[in-house]
């Protein structure tokens, strides 16, 4: 932009009029003159910018650099305040997502609060201790940029393959895999419906699943949010014909949530069903579940099924069919939904302090039909499937448990595991089961010799709630023995 020196100037009464300017763009080393409108529109500026440049050039003879943000009067937040924000965020107990714990390193905190709620609690804590505090903007910035945290909200599984296909720009690369996935989904649901249609007293069809973690204490008390809680587990097995559900309930002080615990619940369910069948009748079991490798789709559960067909005279066969990953919705989800609604209603009248309160709520959750039968388990109830598997091992063959869709165990051929890798397969493949001593029936051994211990931090947090009377002292004996 260069000023234009006019050859003629007519005097006017208007004062302070500036010289006109010529506007140029340089292209390939050549200056091309353009109009002012084109100049402003191309650079996306207005006339105020041009006036500022002209004024600076007139006052100083040159255009100074932009001084915005260059002054030295910035307000710097003390490092102590930032550290206090980090300490407060670190004090919030993390919880495991029931659905994503094996798929992400992201940590989760309970979804009962927002960042605004957390900031208000942080400010109140600083005021109680007569310490300075940061504002919401700084708290939210540190929360979102320095921590990989998310608010945990229980939700249904979302199929990864379906999401990938929906978002793919070139769907042809995934088309074949996606079409096969949908066929498997439809076939698995048709298979389950056929099994339900032919189910009877001696042909039992059931689905099982582990409910999302139930923490105690739980309630609308702010201090509960910042304390580690005791995790409680509820494993349900629903008979699809009788509509009866067996609930197996325990907490982390007596057991974990692995294959030993799941296998123990399955064994108790099988024993109970066999005891209800008239003498001499042969019973076939068909189970449906998701594909969780740590709980039910593993060699230890398969070893349990082998033991059952060897040990129980009435038991003719066990078939386990795994629903397609991402599409495992089943009748067990409805059971868990009923229980969660009952818990939500109960919390309106007061907190839940101990696991036994959950067990009672589960018993009364179903208002019509047969109530849920609750089996409260102790550490000495759990059997070790790992020790059982040491005596029963499977021949290699082509068996890859993660790819299996259906497995079957039969009393007639107890040393053969039958399996299918697709619901489209008409015939079963076979894998050999080797027994250390074929003449001796394996003996079940306990998984734990004593009660499990919880972490020191969790124990300290729970006892602090008792000492501060946020948990009634009536429950002190329960927390003391953890």
N, C-alpha and C positions, 0 to 999 in steps of 0.2 A: 504494500500500500504506500503510494507516494503522493505528496501534495502537488496540486496543479497550480502553477504560477500563471495567473490570468493576465492577458495582454491589456485588457481594458477593465476598469472598475468604475461602476456608477455609484455615486454617493447616495446613501439612504439614511433614514433616521434610525435604522436598526443597528445596535451596537453589539460588539462581541461576536460577530459572525465569523466563523472559522473558514479556512480555505477549503475548497473542494479537494477530493482525493481521487486518484486513479487506482483501480484494483486489478491485480494480476495473479495469474497462476503460472507456475513454471512447469513446462512439459518438455522433456527431452532436451533440457538446457536452453529452451527458448521461452521467453516471457510472452504470455498471451493476455491481452487486456480483456477484461470482462466487466459486466455491469455489477453494480453494488448488490442488487437483489440476488443474482446468481452466486455472488461471493458469499453472502450471508447464509443462503440456503445450503450451499455445499458444505460450509464449515459448521452449520447448525449453531449460529450465533445470532445475536440481535444487535441493534444499533448501539446499545449501551456499551458493549465491548469495544466497538470501534471508537466511540467517544472517549473512553478511558485511555486507549492507546494514544490517541491524538493529544490528549491533555498531558500525559506523562512525557511524551516526546517534546511537547512545547515547553514544559517546565524545566526539564533536565537535559534535553537534547538526545535522550536515549530511553528505551523502554526497559524498565527494571523487571526483574523476575517476580513472579507471584509470591507474595509474602504471607499468604494464608497458612496458618499452622506453624509459622516459623518463630512466633514469639516465645519468650522464655517464662511465661507465667502459667504454664500448665500445672494443673492440680494432680499430683501423683499420689495414688493410694498407697498407704504404708504396707510393707510386706507382711506385717503381723496380721492385718485384716484379711489379706488373701489367704494366709495360712489358716486363720480361724475358719474361713469358709471351707477350705479343703478338709480340715479336721471334722467339721460338722457333716459334710457329705460322706466322709469315710466312716462316720459313726453309724450310718444307716445300715442295718443288717441286709445282706444280699440273700436272695432266695433263688432256687433253681426253677427254671421254666419246665413244666411237665412235658412240653412238646418239643422244646428246642435245645435241651441241655447237651445233646450230642452233635449239634449242627453249628454252634456259634460260640465264640469266646465272650460275647456280650454278657454283662452281668445284669441282673434284674433286681429291683426293689419292689416292695409291695405297692400295688396300684391304688391304694386308698387315698393318696394325696397327689397334689400337683406341685410343680416347682414353686409356685406362689405360696402354697401351704408350707413347704419346706423352708422357704425364706422367712416366713413369719415366725416359725418355730425357732429358727436361727437367731432372729432379732430378739425374741423374748429371752432366749438363753443368754445372749450377750448382755442384755439389760439386767438380768438377775445377777450376773457376775460383775457388773459395773465395768464392762469392756466395750470399746468401740466396735461398730459393726459396719459391714458393707451394704450397699444398696442392692435392689433386686437385679439391676442390669448386670452388675459385676457377679452376683451369685449365679445368675442364669448362664453367663458367659463361661464361668469356670465349670459349671455342671455339664454344659454341652460340649466344651472343647477339650477339657482335661480328663474327663471320665467317659468310659464307654458303658453308660448306664441306660437302662430302659425301664419303664414302669410295667410291671407284670400284670397282664389282664388275661385270665384263662380264656382260651379260644379253641375252636376246633382245628384239627390238622388241615393244612392247605397243601394240595398235591404239588410237589416241586416240578414234576414233568409237565403237568398241565399249565402251570404258570410260565414255565420256560417256553412252551409252545405258543401261548398267547402273546408273549412279548417278542418272539423271534421275528426278525425282518424277513429272513428266508426260511419259510416253514417247510420247504421240501426236504431239508437236511434232517428234520425231526419227524417227518410225516409217517414213515414206516413204524418207527418206535412208538409214536403217539397212537397210531391206529391199533397196534398190538396191545398197548396199555389199556385202551378203552374196551377192547374185546375181553381182556382178562377181567376188567372191572364188571362188565355185564355178566360174564360167565360165572364169576364168583357169587354174585347176588342171586343168579338163577339157581346155582347149586345150593345156596343156603335156603332158598324157598322150597326147593324139592326136598331137602332134608327135613324141614319143618313139616311138610305135608305127610311124610311117612313116619314121623316120630311117634313114639309110644312109650309105655312104661318100661319096656325092655330095650327100646332104641332111643336113647337119651341124646338130645341135641341141646347144646348150651353155648353161650358166649361168655367170655370173661375179659376183664380189663381192670387196671389199677386206676383209681380216681386220683385227681390232682391232690397235692399235699394239703393237709388240713392242719394249720398251725395252732398251738395254744401257748399263752393265752391269746384270745382274739376278741376284739371289741372296739367300740368308739372311744378309746382312751389314747390320747396323744403319746403318752410315754411308751405304750406298747409298740408303737411304730419304730422306735429307736432301740429296741432290745431284741436280741436273738431269741427265737422261739423254738419250742419243741415241735418237731414234725410228726404228724400222725398219718398213718396210711390205711386206706380202705380199699380192699380188693373184693370185687363182686363177681359172682358166677350166676348167670340167669338161665334157668331152664326155659326154653322157648315154647314148650308145650304146656306145662303146668303154670307158667308165668310166676313161678316162685324164684326168689333170689336169695342166695346165701352171701352174706357179707362177712368178710374176715378182717378184723380190725386190730391194729397194734401201733405202737409208737417207736421212735428211733432208739429209745432206751432199752428195748427188748429185741429189736431186729432191724435189719436193713430192708432194702426193697429190691433184692436180687433174685436169682433163680431159686435159691434155697427157700426163701419165703414164699414165692409164687408156687413152687412145687409142693410145699407143705399144705397150702390151701387147696390145691388140686387134689392131693391125696385124701384129705379129709372129706372133700366133696364126693369123690368116688366111693369112699367107704360108706358114707351116709346113704348115697343112692343105692348101693348094693344091699345095704341092710333093709331097705324099704321094699325090695323086690321079693316076691314069693319064692320059696325054696325050690331049687332045681331049674329056675329060669336062667337062660343065658342072656347077658346084657351086653349091648354094644353102645359105646360112647362116641359122639362126634362133637368136637370142640371147634369153636371159631374164635380168632383173636387177631390183634394187630401183629406187626412184624418187629417188635422191640427185641433186639438181640440180647440185651442184658437181662431180660426178664423171662420171656417165653419162647423165643426162637433160638434155641441153643442146644448143644449136645447134652446138657444136664437134664433138661426137661424130657428129651428123648429117652434118656436113661431111665427116668422115672416111669415113662409109659411102658418100657420093656419090663421093668420090675413088676408093674401092676398086672400085666397079662401073664407073667410067670407065677405071681403070688396068689391072686384071687381066683378061686375056682369058678365063680359065677361070671367072671369077666371074659367075654368072648373076643372083643377087639376094641381098640381105641384108634380113632381117626382124628387128625388135627388138620384143619384147613385154615390157611392164613389169608386174610382179606388183602386186597391189593393196596399197596402203600399209597397213602393220600386219600383213599376212599374206604376207610375202615369204619365208617359210621355204622352203628349197630344198636341193638336193644339195650346194651349196657350204658350207652350214652344217655338214654332216657332215665335209667335208674339214677345215674349220677346227677342229672338235672333236677330230679325230684328231691334228692338229698340236699343239694346246694340251695334250693329254694327254701327248704325247711330250716336250714341253718341261718339263712338270711332273715327269715321271719323271727327266729329265736333271738338273734342279736339285737332286735329292736327293744327287747325287754331286759337285756343285760348281757355282759360279756360271757364268753366261754372260757373257763379257767383251767380245766383238766380234761384229758382224753375221754374219761368216762361220760362226760356230758355229750360229746359227739356220738358215742355209742348209743346213748339213749335217744338222741335225736334221729339217728338212722332207724332205730326200731319203730319210731312213731311217724316217720316221714310219709309212708304210703297210707293214704286215707281209705282206699277201697281195695277189696281183694285181700290176698294173703299179705301180711306185713313182712318186711324184710327180716330175715333171721340173722342175728348178729353173733358172730363167734369171736370173742375177745381172746387174743393169743398172748402167751408169755414166751420168754426166751427158750424155755425148755420144751416148747411145742415144735420148734423148727428142726427139720432133718437136714442132713448134709447131702445134697445131690452130687457134690464134687467127689465125695468119698464113694458114693454109689457108682458114679461114672468110672472111677478107677478100676472097678471090678467088671464093668461092662463097657466095652469100647467098640467102635464101629469100623468095619473094613473101609478102606479108602474108596475104591471104585470111582464112580463119577459123582458122588454125593458132595454137594456144596450147600450147606445148610442155608446160607443167605439167599440162594436161588430157588429153594424149595417152596412150592405152593401147597402141597398136600403130603402128609406122612400117615402111614397106617401100620399098626402093630396087631398081629393076630396070634391067638393062643395055639393054633395049629402049627404055626411056623415061628416059634419064639426067637429063633436066631436069624431072622430076616427082617430088615426094615424095608417097607415098600414106600416109594415116594414118586411124586410127579413134580416136574418143574414148570408145568403150565396146566391151566384148567382145560386146555384144548386136548391134552393127552388122553387117549382112550385107555391105555394100559399103564400099569405101574412099572417103574424100574425097581431094582433091588440092590440093597447093600447088606453085607453080612455083619452080624453082631457077634463079636468074639467074647466068650466068657472065660474068666481066669480059671474057674473050676466049674464045668458044666453040671456036675453032680450036686453042687452046693448052692442053695438059693442065697443070693446076696442079702446081707443084713443091713437094715437102716441104722445109721448112726446119728447122734445129735449134732446139730450145727454149732451150738454154743454150749460151753460148760458153765458159764455164769452170765449174769446180766451185763449188757453192753454199757459202756460209759460214754457220756456225751462230752463235747469239748469243754475246756475250762472256761472259756469266754461265755459260752452258752449257759453253763451252770451258774456263773457269777451274775449274768444278766437276769436269769430267772429268780435267783435268790434275792437280788436287789429289789425286784418287784414285790416279793413277799415281805421283805424288811420294811419297805416304804408303804405297806398296806394297800398297794394298788391291786395286789392279789390277796384275797382274804387269808388270814393266818390259819384258817380251817384247813387249807390245802398245803400248809407248810410241810407236813409229813411226806406227802407225795413227792414234792420237789427235792426234799432232803435226801431221799433214797435213790435219786437218779445218779 
